[in-house]
Amino acid sequence: MTEKTRKLRFIDENRTKGLQKDWQGYGKSQALFGIVVLMIFLLAFVYHFVM
């Protein structure tokens, strides 16, 4: 296998550094959004049965 073929088979880390930085905070924002949606659902559920 030549060096050029070997390079084409693997992802170049230097090219994906920008994408890695963009996706770094994505998990935190998704978790926070999920918690907010869950709290709204729970408040609506409690309000429905208490009031």
Backbone bond lengths (Angstrom), bond angles and torsions (degrees), N, CA, C in turn:
res aa  C-N    CA-C-N  psi(-1)  N-CA   C-N-CA  omega(-1)  CA-C   N-CA-C  phi
1 M - - - 1.460 - - 1.537 108.77 -
2 T 1.289 117.50 131.70 1.456 120.84 -178.68 1.524 110.08 -81.29
3 E 1.309 115.09 166.40 1.472 120.57 -178.94 1.528 111.21 -64.68
4 K 1.328 117.17 -37.28 1.462 120.71 -179.86 1.528 110.79 -64.77
5 T 1.330 117.00 -43.19 1.465 120.62 179.07 1.521 110.49 -64.91
6 R 1.309 116.94 -39.37 1.455 121.24 179.91 1.531 110.48 -63.39
7 K 1.325 116.81 -40.13 1.462 120.47 179.87 1.528 111.51 -67.09
8 L 1.319 116.93 -35.90 1.460 119.95 -179.11 1.530 112.13 -69.63
9 R 1.315 117.83 -25.36 1.461 121.00 -175.49 1.523 112.44 -78.60
10 F 1.311 118.18 -25.05 1.454 121.21 -176.13 1.528 110.78 -110.59
11 I 1.310 115.29 152.82 1.463 120.42 178.98 1.525 108.90 -75.26
12 D 1.297 116.08 132.62 1.458 121.43 179.30 1.525 109.01 -79.85
13 E 1.325 116.63 117.78 1.465 120.63 -177.09 1.522 112.37 -66.08
14 N 1.323 117.16 -32.40 1.462 119.68 179.95 1.528 111.51 -65.09
15 R 1.318 117.14 -33.00 1.464 120.26 179.80 1.525 112.21 -75.62
16 T 1.326 117.69 -27.14 1.462 120.71 -174.65 1.520 113.28 -97.08
17 K 1.326 118.62 2.74 1.469 120.73 -179.75 1.527 111.47 -59.35
18 G 1.322 117.48 -41.80 1.465 120.73 179.00 1.509 112.06 -63.56
19 L 1.313 116.72 -40.76 1.465 119.93 178.53 1.515 111.53 -67.26
20 Q 1.317 117.61 -36.95 1.459 120.74 178.70 1.519 110.31 -63.12
21 K 1.331 117.54 -39.30 1.462 120.76 178.42 1.523 110.78 -67.20
22 D 1.324 117.44 -37.88 1.461 120.98 179.68 1.521 111.68 -64.84
23 W 1.332 117.78 -36.05 1.463 121.99 -175.43 1.522 113.04 -90.65
24 Q 1.328 118.80 -0.49 1.456 121.20 -174.02 1.526 112.32 -62.11
25 G 1.306 119.27 -44.83 1.452 121.76 -176.90 1.518 113.94 -91.34
26 Y 1.314 117.85 5.56 1.461 121.25 -175.12 1.519 112.15 -66.06
27 G 1.323 118.74 -41.43 1.463 121.87 -179.48 1.514 111.99 -64.69
28 K 1.321 116.82 -40.18 1.466 120.84 179.48 1.519 110.77 -64.91
29 S 1.312 117.49 -42.94 1.463 120.02 -178.57 1.524 110.91 -68.31
30 Q 1.331 117.56 -36.43 1.463 120.43 177.84 1.518 110.97 -66.67
31 A 1.331 117.95 -40.49 1.463 121.41 178.45 1.525 110.24 -65.00
32 L 1.312 117.47 -43.20 1.461 121.12 179.27 1.522 110.78 -64.05
33 F 1.310 117.60 -42.54 1.462 121.56 177.77 1.525 110.54 -61.66
34 G 1.322 117.56 -41.96 1.464 121.46 178.17 1.514 112.25 -62.48
35 I 1.324 117.10 -40.52 1.467 121.03 178.65 1.519 110.42 -65.83
36 V 1.322 117.68 -41.97 1.466 121.12 179.31 1.524 110.66 -63.41
37 V 1.320 117.60 -44.59 1.466 121.09 179.16 1.525 110.31 -63.66
38 L 1.321 117.77 -41.00 1.461 121.68 178.44 1.523 111.24 -63.32
39 M 1.320 117.44 -41.28 1.469 120.73 178.79 1.525 110.82 -64.86
40 I 1.314 118.25 -42.01 1.465 121.22 178.19 1.523 109.93 -62.58
41 F 1.325 117.36 -42.88 1.464 121.49 178.65 1.525 110.80 -62.79
42 L 1.324 117.22 -44.65 1.468 120.52 -179.90 1.527 111.57 -65.18
43 L 1.309 117.56 -41.05 1.467 120.42 177.90 1.522 111.09 -64.34
44 A 1.320 117.79 -40.70 1.464 120.87 177.81 1.526 110.58 -66.04
45 F 1.325 117.67 -39.00 1.461 122.61 179.05 1.527 110.74 -64.12
46 V 1.325 116.72 -46.85 1.469 121.24 179.20 1.522 109.95 -65.35
47 Y 1.308 117.72 -43.83 1.464 121.45 179.89 1.527 110.81 -60.90
48 H 1.315 117.41 -39.30 1.462 121.78 -178.19 1.529 111.35 -64.58
49 F 1.311 118.03 -41.02 1.459 120.79 -176.07 1.522 113.61 -90.52
50 V 1.313 119.17 -20.59 1.468 121.37 -179.61 1.520 110.28 -89.06
51 M 1.288 117.89 -39.25 1.470 120.44 -176.60 1.498 111.98 -85.73
